[in-house]
Amino acid sequence: MRLALFDLDGTLVDRRAAFADAIAELVHDHAYGPEIEGWLRAELADTADRGDFERLRDTFQVGESAEHLWRVYVDRMASAVHCRPVVLDSLARLKDAGWSVGVATNGASDIQRAKVRATGLADLIDGIAASGDIDVRKPDARLFELAAARCGTQLTPGDWMTGDNPESDIAGGAAAGLRTIWVRGRDWPEGLAVPHHTADDVVDAVDYLLANSTL
């Protein structure tokens, strides 16, 4: 069985839009002012974990516990994040064609799994590895290996990694022995080895996998 691994944020789901909504709701619910809102938007822009809310308490002496704020943030993100139906349909087609589908994502375990459950992706993937599971982040090959193991297999020549981050997804996937598809959006760093294929969208990437399944 062929294995296709996917990044989560920025590839399968739109974290940026969900993040903006989640922060706005958290700030509104707790009656925080613009200074705290600005801090949250800056500090959690790329990634977030429970420790960020410990730092928030240390910086602003808010009354709520870090654990409470983290749980609220996880819930708000899960409520706000969406996976487009066409993406879900494309993954279903990949599964129907006999592929094993996994997710390799940087991020805290609980929030990444909450997104997967909330968006319907849980019904379509065979396994997920989040960096919070083993405190290892992409581009470390061990996260890709864990994702394969969670899918009940191991990395083999001809398996694929699809993502939007040139360094963590594409360079990392290639270093782990995977073929790679880059979903455009970020600038491509000078000097970085090119991916095997470039797509405008994850749906295009799946179409490419289906059309080239013998590669």
N, C-alpha and C positions, 0 to 999 in steps of 0.2 A: 504493500500500500504506500502510495506517495504521501509525503508530509508537506503541508504548507503552513508555515508560521506567519503570524501577522502581529505587528505592533498594534496597540490599542488606541492611545490618545493621538489624535491628528491623523490617524489612518482609518480605523474602523469607526471611531466616534469623534465628534467635534468637542474637544475639551474646552476650547477657548470660550465658546458661546455658553456652555454649561457653567463654567467657572464664573463668568460675569454675573449670571443669574443667581448662582449659589451665594456669592459674596453679598450681593444686594439684599437677598432675603435674610441672611444671617445678621447683617448690620441692622436691617429694619427690625427684626424680631427682638434684638437686644438693645435697641435704641442707642447704638454706637454713633459717634460723631464722625466727621470727615477725616480726622487724623487717623483713627483706627481703620477706617475703610481704606484709606490710601496705603497704610502699612500692609494690610491684608492683601490688597491687589498686587503690591510690589513683591512681598515676601513669598506669596504662594503662587506666583504667576506660572512657574514652570513645573513645580512639584510641591506636594504638601504631605506632612505627616503629623502625628500627635505632638512631636517636639516643637513644631511651629507655634502651637497654642500655649505651650509652656513659655516660649519666648514672648508671646503676646502678653501673657499675664505679668511677666517680669518687667516688660516695657511700660505697660499702661495700668497695672494693678486693677484689672477688671475683676469683678466679683465671682464670675462663673469659673468652674474648674476647667482645666485643660481637657480632661476626659469628656466632660459635657460638651464643650465647644467642638471638639473633634467629632463626636458622634453627630452633632447637629450638622456640621459641615459635610460629613459623609452622606447623611440623609438628604441634604439639599442638593449635593452633586448628583446623587442617584436619581433624584426627582427631575433634575434639569437636563441630564444628558440624554441624547437620542442617537439611535443608529438608523440611518435612512432605510426604508423598506427595500430599496433596490440593492443595498449592501447585504441585507439579510437574505434576499432572494439569490444573490450571486453566491453567497456561501453555501446556501442550500443546494445550488447546482453543482458546486464543487464536491460537496459531500455525496450527492447522487452519482457523481462520476467516479466515486471510489477513493477520494482523497481523505486523508486524516487532516483535521484542521486544528491548529493550536494558536495560542496567544502568548507572546513573550513581551512583557511590559515592565518598564521601570515605574515604581510607585509602591505605596503602602499596600499590603495584601488586602486589608479589609475594604478600602475604597475602590481598588481596581475590581475586586470581585463584586462589589455592590453595583458598579457600572455594568458589568457583564450580565448580571441578573436582571437589572432594571431595563436593559435595552433589548432583551430577547436573544442576545448572543449566546447565553448559557445553553440554549437548546441546540446550537449549531456547532459548538466547539467541543473537541474531545479532551482538551486539557489547557490549563493556564498556569504560567509561571510568572509571578510578580517579584520584583527585586526585593521587596520586603520579606519574602519567604525565606531567603537565605542570606540576606544582607549583601547581595552581589548585584551590580547593575550592568546592563548592556553598556559597552560592547563586550563585557566579559563573556567568554564562550560558555561558561558554566550555566548561565541563565538560558541560553538556547538549548543546551543539553537537558536541563531540567524540564523545559517546555516539551521537548520530545518525549522524555520519560513520563510526563503527566498525560501524554497522548498514548501511552502504552507502547512506545517504540524507542528507537535511538536515531541519532542523526546519521544519515547515509548520503553518499554522493547522489546528486539529483534532487535532493530536498531544497525547499525554497524559503526565503525570508522576505517579507514585504513590509516596508515602512517608510515614513516620511523623513526620518532623521539620518542624514548622510553618515555621521560618525557611529552612532550607537546601533542603528538598524542595518545599514548597508555595509560599512567597513567591519562592524562587529559580526554580522552574519557571514560575510565572506571569510573572515578569519576563523570562524567556526566550521568552515567547509561547506557553507550553504551557497546556493545560487541566490541572487538578490534582485528584487524589483524595487526601485525607488519611486515613491509617489511624490510628484513635484509639489513644491510649495515653499520650501526654504531655498536659500542660495546654496549652490554646490561649492564646497571648499576647494580651493586651488590645490592641486597635487594629490587629491584623494583618488584612488582607483575607481574607475567608472563601474556602475552596476551592470548586471547582465541585461537588464531591460529597464526602461523608464516609462511610467504611466502617468496620465493626468489625474487618475482617480483610482481608488481601490477596486472599483467595479471593472475598470479597464485592465487592472492587474490580474483579476480572476479570469477575465476573458482570455488573456494571454496564456495563463496557466492551462486552461482548458484546451486551447488551440495548439499548445506545444507540450502536451503531457508526455510525449515520447522523448523529449530532450533529456 
